[in-house]
Amino acid sequence: MRLGINLGYWGLGMDADNIAVAQEADRLGYAVCWAAEAYGSDAATVLAFVAARTERIDVGSSIFQIPARTPAMTAMTAATLDTLSGGRFRLGLGVSGPQVSEGWYGVRFDKPLGRTREYVEIIRKAMSRERLTHQGAHWTLPLPDGPGKPLKLTVHPVREHIPLYIAAIGPKNLEQTGEIADGWLGIFFSPEHAGLSLDPLRAGRAKAGLTLDGFDLCPTVNIAVGDDVTAAADSMRDYVALYVGGMGSKEQNFYNRLACRMGYEEAAAEVQRRYLAGDKQGAAAALPHDLIDAVSLLGTRERIADRMRAYADAGVTTLTLAPTGWTLDERVAALRTGVEALELAGLA
């Protein structure tokens, strides 16, 4: 099992630290450094900056939002980043959510599965450097009855095939991800509930005549190091409550639904009720410790090593760490503990 690092969103007061964290991860032998975007910093610019300041570590989008860019623009960006990084780019995609898609980008959040499938088809065709044509429900290239003509990408990526990942949570999206992608970007993944994600992914692979062999299972997991497991879990309460309670609307919150599928229906409903009522502190307090512990790496190096074995046994191939500390020293210490724990677990 390999390790990755997720820098999260840029512009939260830790910009200089993020570069130092990426460079330390590069030095420690981490496989990939991911950057996110929502409605602030864009991931492409951040990844270009990180690639320029590192030497070996891959850089990946976690995620490029599908409503933010046309598929051809995403192909151009992927090819450019792969060229600039010397063949170190990984393309992660996701549909975002209805509030961001419609409120920020002005793109209807409808038919996300069909939109994603066409998006991937166009990207793969563009990056293969064949002349780009497409006839679909969401995109038609070139537009009919106009001056447009089939064009092909002029940039030559370093690699013939840039790895393509999809962030997915729901069963149908997971199944399609297994069918059309090279890897999966997960969040709130628990080894004890691995089947919720892996069974649909496996079904999608089977549709394509494939297995999970060679398919990169890459969840992001928060890590908090310390002797007090309860305190480590409490440091994550605000973050988990934001997703389970406040990400999306009451009717459409993918993370809340995932918590329900994991068996935390009552707690998930209470967290959401309090969060949407403006009681963020109460929402965080309503989170069960067991839920936070199930989807995180908490405690001493030895305890984290045990949890890493559980992730590896569940099938995870790249475990991406998101250090929760607010200082550079805390985050770097977490990265080093991650490497030590991986070695202690016998997984390095």
N, C-alpha and C positions, 0 to 999 in steps of 0.2 A: 504494500500500500504506500502510495506517495503522499506527500503533504503539499498543500497550497496555502496561500495567504489571501484574504479578502480585505482590501483597503476600505471598502464601503464607499460612502459618498465623499467627494472632495469638498473643501470649503467649509468644514465644520470646526475651524480653528486649529487643525492638526496637519496643515498642508506640508510644511517642512518635515514634520515627523513622519508623514506617510512615505516620503522619499527615503528617509533613513530606515524605516521599517522594511520597505521593498529591497533596499540594498542589503540589509542584514539577512533577509530571507534568501536573497541571491547567494550570499556568502555561505549560508548554512546548508545550501543544497535543496531548498524548496523547489518544487517542480513548476509552479505557476503562480502568478500574481494577478488577481482579478480586481476590476474596478466596476463600480455600479453607477447608475444614473436614474434620476426620477424626474424632477423639475427644477434642478439646480445645475450642478456641473455635468458636463457631458463626458461619457466614458472614453471616447476616442482621443480627445486631447490629453486626458490624464495618462492613458496608456502610451501615447507617443512620448510623453515626458518621462515616464517610468522606464520605457525601453531604452531611451537615450542615456539613462543613469545606471543601467544594470548591464550585465554581460551574458549570463547564461539562462536565467529564469524566463519561462514563457510569460507572456502578458495576454490576458483574456478579458473580454467584455462580459460582465455579469450583472446586468445584461445591456445589449443594445435593444431599445424598445421598438417594437415593430411599427407602432403608429407614428414614430418620430421620423422615420426615413423611408423613402421608396426602396424597394429591394435592390435596384440597380445602384443606388447611392451606398447602400450597405456593402454591396460587393466591391465597389470602388474603395471604400474605407478599409475593408478587410484586406484587400490586395495591397493597398498602400502601407498599412501597418505591418503586414508580413514582410514587405520589402525593406522598410525602414528598420525593423527589428532583426533582420537577418534570418527570417524564417522561424520566429518565435511567437506568432500570434495565434490565438484561439478565439473563434467567433461564437459568443453566447448570445442567444436571442430569447425574447419573451414578449408576450402580448401586453404587458403592463396591467392596468386595471381600468375599470370604467370611469372612475373619477379623473384619473390622469389622462386617459385616452381622449375622453370627450371634453374635459374641462381645460386641459393644457394644449392638446394638439388639435382639437376640433375634429377628431376622427371617431365615428360611431363604433362603439364596442359591440359589434354584432358578428356572428359567425367566426369566432376566434380560431376554431380548428381549421376551417377552410381557408381562412386568410393566412394562417401560419404555413399550411401545406404549400400554397401557391408561392408565398414569400421565399420559402426554402428552395422550391423548384427554380425560381428565377435566379436566385443567388448562385445556385450550383451551375446553372447554365452560363451565367455571366462569367463566373470565375474559371470555367473551363475554356474561356476565350473563343467560344463559338458565337456566331452572329445571333443576337438576342431577339427571339420572337416568343410570344406567349399569348395564348387565347384562354382566358379564364373568367371566373365570375367577379374577380376583384381587380384584375389588371389585364389590359390588352396592350401588347407591344409588337410593333409600333401601333400608334393610334390609327384607326382606319380613315380613309378619305382625307388624308393630310400629307404634309411634306416629310413626315418621319420615315426613316428607313432602318432596317436591321443593322445595328452596330455591334462591334465587339470590343472588349476591354483592351486598352492599349498597355496597361501595366502588367508586367510579368511577375507574379508572386514567386517567392523563393521556392516554395513547395508546390507540387502538383495538386495536393489536396490539403486544404486548410481545415482542421478539425472544427466541426459545427456542433454546438450544444444547444439544447433548449431547456429553459426553466419551466417546470411543470409541476402542478400540485394535484389537480383533479384527475380522476381515473381515465377519462377519455383523452385528455391532453397527454397524460403519461403514456398511454398506449400508442398514440400517434408519434410521440417523441421516440419511443423504441423503434418505430417503423422507419422514420425518416432522418434521424439524427445520428451523430457519432458518439454523443454523450449526453448525460442528464445533469442539470444543475438543480440541486435540491436545497430545501431549507426546512428546519424543524424535523429533521430525519432522526428517528429513533430506531436503534437496532432491534429492540423488542417488538416494534411494529413495522419491520422492514417490508413485509408482504403488501402493505397498503400501497407502497410505491413500486416495489420490484415485480409484483405479479402482473400489473398492467404493462409495465415496461417489457417484461418477458413475452407477454402476449403480442405486443407490437413487433418485437423482434421476430417472433414466429411468423407473423404475417409477411414479413420480408424474407422469409426463409433463412433466418439467422438466429443465433443465440446471444446471450449476454457476453460471451467471450469477445474480448476486444472492444467492448462498449464501456466507455468511461463513466462510472457512477461517482458523481462528484458533489456531495452535499457540503454546504457551509455550516460549520458548527462553532458556536461561541465557546471560548476557552477562558476560564478564570482560575488562576493558580493560588493556592493557599491551604493552610491546615484546616480552616473552618469551612466545611462544605455548605453549610447554611448561609454563611455570609457571602460566599462565592455565588450561590444561587440568587440571593437577594440583590446582588449587583446587577443582575440581568432582568429584574422584574419590569422596569420601565420599558425596556426594549421589547420583551415578549408581549407585554400588555398592549403596546402600540400595534403590533401585528394582529394578535388575537382579538383585540377589542376595537381598535380604531382604524385599521387599514381597510378602506372600502366602506360600503354602507352596511346597514343591518341585513339587507337582503343579499348582498354580494360581497362576502369576505371569505376568500379562499383559505386563509390561514385559520379562521374560526372553524370552518368546515373540517379542516384537517384535524384540529384538536378534538372535534366531536367524533370523528372516525377513530381516533385513538382511545376513545372511551371517556372523554372529559366533557360530556355534553352540558351538564349542569354548571360546571365551573366556567366553561367557555361562554355560556349564555350570560352568566353573572358578570364576567369580565367585560363583555361587550356592552351590557346594560349600563354599567357604571361608567365606562369610557365614553360612550356616546352621550351620556348625561353630563359630561364635563368633570366627572370625578376620576381623574387619571390616577391619583394616588390610591384611591379605593380599588380601582381596577387592578393595579399592580399587586395590591395586598391580597386580592381574591384568587390570584394564580396559585394552584397547588404546587408545593415544592417538588413533588414527584414529576410533574409535567416539565418543569424547567430542567430538572436533573436528567430526564430521559432524552432531551434533545441538545445537551450541552456536555462539555468536558469541564468538570469541576474538581477542585481539591488538589491533593498532592501529586507529585510526578508518578508515584506508584498507582494511585487511583486512576489517573488519566491514562496510564498505560493499560490498565485493565479495560477501560472503556474503549480504547483504541482497538484492542483485540476483538471486542464485541462488534465494532464497526467493520473490521476486516472480515470477521466470520460472517457478517450479514451480506458481504459482497462488495463493499465500498472499495474502489480502486484509487481514488484521489480524495483525501480528506482535507478540505479547505478550512483553515482556522481563522476565526475572527476574534483577535484579542480584545478584551473588554476594557482594559486599562486606559485611563485618560492621559497618562504621561508616557513619554518615549521609553523611559526605563522599564515601566510596567509591561508595555507591549513587546519590547525586545526580550524581556525575561520570559514572557509567555511563549514567544517563538522558540527560544532556546529550550524551554521545558518541553515543548512539543517534539523537538528532535530527540531529546533525551528519553522521553516516554516512548517514542516510536522504537528506539533502539532497545529499551528495556523490555518492550513487548515482543521483541524478536521480529519486527516487521520492516525494519529499514532495508 
